[in-house]
Amino acid sequence: MPRSIDHDVKRFNEIVRGRIRKDLRKYINHGEMLGRRGRETVAIPVPSIDIPHFVHGQKGSGGAGQGEGQIGQPIGKGQDEGDGQGEAGSEPGAHIREVEISLDELAQMLAEELSLPRIQPKGKDVIRSKKDKYSTISRVGPDSLRHFKRTYKEALKRQIASGQYDPRRPVIIPTGEDERFRSWKTVPEPQANAAIIYVMDVSGSMTDDQKDIVRTEAFWIDTWLQSQYDGVERRYVVHDAVAHEVDEDTFYRVRESGGTRISSAYKKTKAIIDRDFPPNEWNIYCFQFSDGDNWGEDNRDCLKVLMEHLLPVSNLFCYGQVESPYGSGDFIRELRKINDKFENLVLSEIDNKEAIYDSIKTFLGKGR
């Protein structure tokens, strides 16, 4: 039988999650949980919430209804002191409570807050994975898989058929021929998979502030797509005038100082798709982040690769232009020239961290 305290704790957890939902925009924009993430959960700092509890006063200090006193006399320590001036204290202040929450629950909150539709995977996204299911019985197998009930029935049938069974003394002794074991059958199982390719300009005009914005937005994109697919693979491409495929840590830390050719990143992305992700088997998502700087003569090559090779195979191709004090911001204007022709091309301008929330909704709001 559940204890009353269990109901109180459950109610408290519901209050905490309600607080997280209420402040989700703040968490999205400022990425307060990114440094506290685990494999399946994240720890979110939730201020000003605590389980109600008794606080004991100092021993011998008296209290209401004890000792001598006058009507209206303050009973709290320090209540009748002067203007509140005093020396700095050494005691800690109120603590911020960290609440663990699963990534699936976080994705659900994100969907509710941003009104995200469930993704409809494209028709050719099914990969046949193999899975072993223990659905058959065999005469041979390890002792750990012995099927006691089947073995008992076989022994009973054998003794009845041979006339050895005595109802007055029903002793059943299985032999080696009676033993039955659980066995497995390998069956193909459909599995919807997604490939996410992140592309970022790392030339000198992209500062650490812009990379923090990209990191925060990528966290929420990952959280949502992982809730929609059985398996998610990620690849990372950085570029200045030349593009490189890198790991996740390098993606957010590297900085170059050369010029900018976005077409080099598009060609590297195409090579990754050709190598790892056949479009008829994968749902492909490309998220590009840049401050909009590009070598002028390179824009034509960019649009050519994008229209002929990337957009036709992508569920979504999202371009986020991050405001930078050094970038020109011209490239988004080139993409707007073709935006009406491709429903899966989504553009977003991210002026600062406060714009992350709206950018995520713009990218993921189409349900593709």
Residue, then its C-alpha position, 0 to 999 in steps of 0.5 A: m500500500p503506498r505511503s502518503i509521503d509517496h503521493d507527496v513526492k509524486r506531486f512534488n515531481e509533477i510541480v517540478r516538471g510543470r516549472i520546467r515546462k513553464d521556463l522551457r524557453k529560458y532553458i532552450n535559449h540559454g542551454e543551462m543543462l548542456g553541461r549536465r547531460g548523460r546518456e539518457t537523462v539531463a540534469i536541469p537546475v530548477p530554482s526556488i523549489d523545495i520539499p516542505h520540511f520542519v526547521h528546528g530552532q536553536k536549543g534553549s532559545g524558547g518559542a511561542g507560548q514559552g517563558e515570559g513575554q508581552i503581547g505583540q513582542p516579536i519572537g523571531k531572532g533579530q526581528d526587533e533589531g535596528d536597520g538590518q546593517g551588519e557584518a557579512g555572514s558565512e552561511p550558504g544561501a538558498h540552493i538550486r535544485e538539479v532535477e534529472i529528466s529523461l531525454d524522451e520527456l524533454a522531447q515531449m515538452l519541446a513538442e508541446e511547447l513548440s507545437l511540433p508535429r510528429i515527423q512522417p518519415k519518407g517512404k524509403d527509410v526502412i532498413r531491415s535489421k535482424k533480431d533474435k526472438y525466442s519463439t521456438i522449441s528445440r531438442v538441444g540447447p544449453d541448460s540455461l535455456r531448458h524449458f521445464k514445462r515442455t520437458y515435464k510434459e514429454a517425460l509424462k507422455r513417455q511414461i504413460a505411453s510405456g505404462q510406467y506411470d502410476p497415478r498412485r505414485p506420480v513420480i516423473i523422471p525426465t531423461g535426455e530424450d525428454e529434454r526441451f529447450r527454448s530456441w530462437k529464430t532470427v527475424p528481419e525487423p524494420q527500423a527507421n533511421a535518421a542521419i544528421i549532418y551538421v555543417m559550420d563555418v569556422s573561419g575567423s569571423m565565427t566567434d565562440d558566442q556564435k558556436d555556443i548558439v550552434r551547440t545549444e540549438a544542435f542539442w535540441i535538434d538531436t533531442w527531438l530527432q532521437s525521439q522520432y527515429d529508432g537510430v540516429e547517426r551524426r556527422y560533422v563538417v567544418h569549413d573555411a575555404v576548405a571543408h573537413e569532416v571532424d568529430e563532435d568535440t572538434f566541431y565546437r572548438v576548432r577555429e580557422s583564419g582563412g577565407t570562406r568557400i561554402s561550396s567546399a562544405y556542400k561537396k564534403t556533405k555530398a561525399i558523406i551521404d554517398r559514402d554512408f547514407p544511401p538516400n533510399e534507406w535513410n532520412i537525411y537532415c542537414f543543418q548548416f550554420s554560418d555568419g553569411d560570409n562567402w566568397g562572392e564567386d562561390n555562390r553559384d557553385c553553392l546553389k548548383v551543388l545544393m539544388e542538384h545533389l543535397l536538396p533532392v535527397s534531404n528530408l530537411f536542409c536547414y540554414g541558420q545564419v548566426e549574427s556576427p559582428y564580423g560577417s556580412g550576412d549575404f549568403i541567406r539572400e542567395l538562398r532566398k532566391i531558391n527558397d520558394k522552389f524547395e519545400n525542404l529548404v528552411l532558412s532562419e536568422i539567429d540574431n542572438k541566444e534569445a532567437i534560438y527558441d524561434s529558430i528551432k520552431t522554424f526548423l522542426g515545425k514542418g514535420r518532415 
